[in-house]
Amino acid sequence: MARLYEPSGRDSECTPHNGKKFTLAELQALVGGYIEMVRIPGDAGKRVFFVDEEGRLKKLPPNVRASHIAGQLLVGNAVLCSPKEVD
């Protein structure tokens, strides 16, 4: 099950429109731009984050909760899911 982490500290469950896999357009809408995949150290590829690849250039606010999970600074909205949930 995917989760959307927002810089405000709010997080919520999110599901693909077809109920199985997110499309590129869905992920782009959730993060607000072109997507970048961020692997989580020590997670063996079970989960990944998708973030706005231009988030730092856009000066988006830090996403503290997602950054803590990822072990690196993430900014803007971040979608945490299994790579198998992405088309």
Secondary structure per residue as TSV (DSSP state, phi and psi in degrees):
chain	resnum	aa	ss	phi	psi
A	1	M	-	360.0	129.4
A	2	A	E	-83.7	152.3
A	3	R	E	-131.1	141.1
A	4	L	E	-102.4	119.6
A	5	Y	E	-102.7	128.0
A	6	E	-	-108.1	151.1
A	7	P	T	-58.4	-23.5
A	8	S	T	-69.2	-12.1
A	9	G	S	101.4	-9.4
A	10	R	-	-78.6	141.6
A	11	D	E	-137.1	151.1
A	12	S	E	-149.6	154.4
A	13	E	E	-71.5	141.9
A	14	C	E	-136.5	145.2
A	15	T	-	-130.3	148.6
A	16	P	-	-66.0	154.0
A	17	H	T	-59.8	-36.0
A	18	N	T	-85.8	-1.2
A	19	G	S	82.5	-3.3
A	20	K	S	-124.3	-56.2
A	21	K	-	-134.6	140.7
A	22	F	B	-75.0	140.9
A	23	T	-	-89.0	165.9
A	24	L	H	-57.7	-44.4
A	25	A	H	-61.6	-38.7
A	26	E	H	-64.7	-45.8
A	27	L	H	-63.9	-40.9
A	28	Q	H	-62.4	-38.7
A	29	A	H	-66.4	-38.9
A	30	L	H	-67.7	-38.2
A	31	V	H	-95.6	-14.9
A	32	G	T	86.4	26.9
A	33	G	S	170.7	-167.2
A	34	Y	S	-62.2	142.6
A	35	I	E	-94.2	151.2
A	36	E	E	-131.7	134.4
A	37	M	E	-90.4	133.9
A	38	V	E	-120.5	117.9
A	39	R	E	-78.3	151.2
A	40	I	-	-101.5	119.7
A	41	P	T	-57.8	136.1
A	42	G	T	78.1	5.1
A	43	D	S	-99.9	-1.2
A	44	A	T	52.7	34.6
A	45	G	T	73.1	11.5
A	46	K	S	-72.2	-34.2
A	47	R	-	-136.9	150.0
A	48	V	E	-140.4	158.8
A	49	F	E	-102.1	146.4
A	50	F	E	-116.9	127.5
A	51	V	E	-133.1	170.3
A	52	D	E	-73.2	117.8
A	53	E	T	-65.2	-19.1
A	54	E	T	-105.9	17.0
A	55	G	T	-55.9	-41.7
A	56	R	T	-70.7	-37.8
A	57	L	T	-64.1	-34.9
A	58	K	T	-79.9	-3.8
A	59	K	T	57.5	44.4
A	60	L	-	-69.4	152.2
A	61	P	-	-68.5	150.7
A	62	P	B	-61.3	145.5
A	63	N	-	-108.8	92.0
A	64	V	H	-61.5	-48.0
A	65	R	H	-64.5	-45.8
A	66	A	H	-65.9	-37.9
A	67	S	H	-62.3	-40.1
A	68	H	H	-61.5	-43.6
A	69	I	H	-67.7	-41.8
A	70	A	H	-78.0	-19.8
A	71	G	T	74.6	19.7
A	72	Q	S	-158.5	162.5
A	73	L	-	-69.3	123.4
A	74	L	-	-118.2	145.2
A	75	V	B	-125.0	153.8
A	76	G	S	72.8	-167.0
A	77	N	-	-68.0	146.9
A	78	A	E	-139.1	129.2
A	79	V	E	-103.1	122.1
A	80	L	E	-102.2	122.4
A	81	C	E	-157.2	174.9
A	82	S	-	-80.9	143.5
A	83	P	G	-57.9	-23.5
A	84	K	G	-71.7	-13.6
A	85	E	G	-89.9	8.1
A	86	V	B	-119.1	132.7
A	87	D	-	-82.0	360.0
